[in-house]
Each structure stands twice: as C-alpha cells, then as structure tokens.
Amino acid sequence: MTDGLIRAFDVILSGCAIALLAPLFAIISLVLRLTGEGEILFAQERVGKNGRMFRLLKFATMLKDSPFIGTGVLTIRNDPRILPVGRFLRKTKLNELPQLFNVLSGSMSLIGPRPQAAPHFQVFAPEVRSLLLTVKPGLSGIGSIVFRSEETVLEQSSNKEAFYANVIAPYKGDIEVWYIARISVGLYFKLLLLTIWVVLFPSSSLHWTLLKDLPKPPEKLKGLM
C-alpha cells in the first residue's frame, strides 16, 4: 500500500515539476551548449533497486572525462574539474533536476537512499547493501540532506577515499537504514519539505530538530555537517 501511494506521488509530482520547469530546463540546456565543453547531460551508471543498474541523469557540470581523472567519482570542494557554469548549478542543486525523468520512468523515487556508483556501493557493509537493494534510490532523502556538504567534508582529509570508506560510508549507511526502517508517506513528505528547506537555507540544522531519533554522527564528523 505504502509503495503504491509513494509511486503515485512520484509520478504526479515529478510530472508536474517537469512541466513547470520546462523553460528552466531549456535555458540551462542552451547555456551549457554554449559554454564549457558543450555537453548538456551527464549520465552515470548507478545501483538501483534489486541491484539493477540504471543511468542517473544530471546536467553536465564537470569535464566529461572527470570519472577517470583526479579523485574519480568523488567530488571535492573547489574541484578543478568543475566547469564555471557547473559550479553555480552544483551550488544551487539545479544540476540534479534531470533526475526528475529518472523518477518519472520509475528507476528512482523523489525520496530514498542516494544512488551510488558501483565502487562506492561496495564500500557499505553487506547488511546495509542488502537493505539498500530493497528500495528505490531517491533524488533526495535523509542521506542527501545530512550530507549536502559532502564535498566540504571530504576536503578535511588528505586521503579522501579512505575517509569516505571508513568514516562517511558507515554513517551514511546508518542513516539510510534508519530511513528504510521507517518508510511511510508521512516521512516521504517530511523529507521532501526538508529538502526544499535546506536548499533555501543550506546552513539549517532543522532536520536534527524534526528527526530526533536520527543516528548521531561519529566524532570525526561532528561540527562538519
């Protein structure tokens, strides 16, 4: 019942958003075509429900060979691979908007665990991976809200891959498991509203107030989120 209602809301809300944002899509597409490398969309394989791989869509914000240079699929603050227009799109989260088509097609939900590239999915503990495969990944969700400044957090470490694997991924797994255990239509809308709130007010800590039983971050992440 819950899955069916959430899917219905996904279709209605993503369809309406695509229709309303069509002029913005056109403007961003034109700007991207005329700047940088002329690429409009970036598509990357991500792990979906039941382990099915799907192509996650974003507006292109980085050099198209970025996954094979620098820090690979990890992006850090002031990453030199980010293009000038891309920096604005990433800061405002407008680069995520094409994922509305992923939601409409059914490979994603508006709310769910953040979809991971295969190498980063494997970093999670086996029991966490098993749970993540039971739900659709989300355009937003508790992981996206809590780790909205992940690029800044990663900047604190000299060994970013190790810091991600040993500090960020375990806690990210904890909060995604927290979400999966509590999936409901009410939480779906609460996280949608929180997503809008933190986009408008990036430094807000409202989620800690509204979601009092959310797992607390480990010592190495305190003060960074």
MORAMO-V27947 format. One record per residue. RES is the residue in three letters. BURIAL is # if it has 9 or more other ideal C-beta (glycine too) atoms within 8 Angstrom, else .. Layout:
RES/BURIAL ; RES/BURIAL
//
This chain:
MET/. ; THR/. ; ASP/. ; GLY/. ; LEU/# ; ILE/# ; ARG/# ; ALA/. ; PHE/# ; ASP/# ; VAL/# ; ILE/. ; LEU/# ; SER/# ; GLY/# ; CYS/. ; ALA/# ; ILE/# ; ALA/. ; LEU/. ; LEU/# ; ALA/. ; PRO/. ; LEU/# ; PHE/# ; ALA/. ; ILE/. ; ILE/# ; SER/# ; LEU/. ; VAL/# ; LEU/# ; ARG/. ; LEU/. ; THR/# ; GLY/# ; GLU/. ; GLY/. ; GLU/# ; ILE/. ; LEU/# ; PHE/# ; ALA/. ; GLN/# ; GLU/. ; ARG/# ; VAL/# ; GLY/# ; LYS/# ; ASN/. ; GLY/. ; ARG/. ; MET/. ; PHE/# ; ARG/. ; LEU/# ; LEU/# ; LYS/# ; PHE/# ; ALA/# ; THR/# ; MET/# ; LEU/. ; LYS/. ; ASP/. ; SER/# ; PRO/. ; PHE/. ; ILE/. ; GLY/. ; THR/# ; GLY/. ; VAL/# ; LEU/# ; THR/# ; ILE/# ; ARG/. ; ASN/. ; ASP/# ; PRO/. ; ARG/# ; ILE/# ; LEU/# ; PRO/. ; VAL/# ; GLY/# ; ARG/# ; PHE/# ; LEU/# ; ARG/# ; LYS/. ; THR/. ; LYS/. ; LEU/# ; ASN/# ; GLU/. ; LEU/# ; PRO/# ; GLN/# ; LEU/# ; PHE/# ; ASN/# ; VAL/# ; LEU/# ; SER/. ; GLY/. ; SER/# ; MET/# ; SER/# ; LEU/# ; ILE/# ; GLY/# ; PRO/# ; ARG/# ; PRO/# ; GLN/# ; ALA/# ; ALA/# ; PRO/. ; HIS/# ; PHE/# ; GLN/. ; VAL/. ; PHE/# ; ALA/. ; PRO/. ; GLU/. ; VAL/# ; ARG/# ; SER/. ; LEU/# ; LEU/# ; LEU/# ; THR/. ; VAL/# ; LYS/# ; PRO/# ; GLY/# ; LEU/# ; SER/# ; GLY/# ; ILE/# ; GLY/# ; SER/# ; ILE/# ; VAL/# ; PHE/# ; ARG/. ; SER/# ; GLU/. ; GLU/# ; THR/# ; VAL/# ; LEU/# ; GLU/# ; GLN/. ; SER/. ; SER/. ; ASN/. ; LYS/# ; GLU/. ; ALA/. ; PHE/# ; TYR/# ; ALA/# ; ASN/. ; VAL/# ; ILE/# ; ALA/# ; PRO/# ; TYR/# ; LYS/# ; GLY/# ; ASP/# ; ILE/# ; GLU/# ; VAL/# ; TRP/# ; TYR/# ; ILE/# ; ALA/. ; ARG/. ; ILE/# ; SER/. ; VAL/# ; GLY/. ; LEU/# ; TYR/# ; PHE/. ; LYS/# ; LEU/# ; LEU/# ; LEU/. ; LEU/# ; THR/# ; ILE/. ; TRP/# ; VAL/# ; VAL/# ; LEU/. ; PHE/. ; PRO/. ; SER/. ; SER/. ; SER/. ; LEU/# ; HIS/# ; TRP/. ; THR/. ; LEU/. ; LEU/# ; LYS/. ; ASP/. ; LEU/# ; PRO/. ; LYS/. ; PRO/# ; PRO/. ; GLU/. ; LYS/. ; LEU/# ; LYS/. ; GLY/. ; LEU/# ; MET/#
//
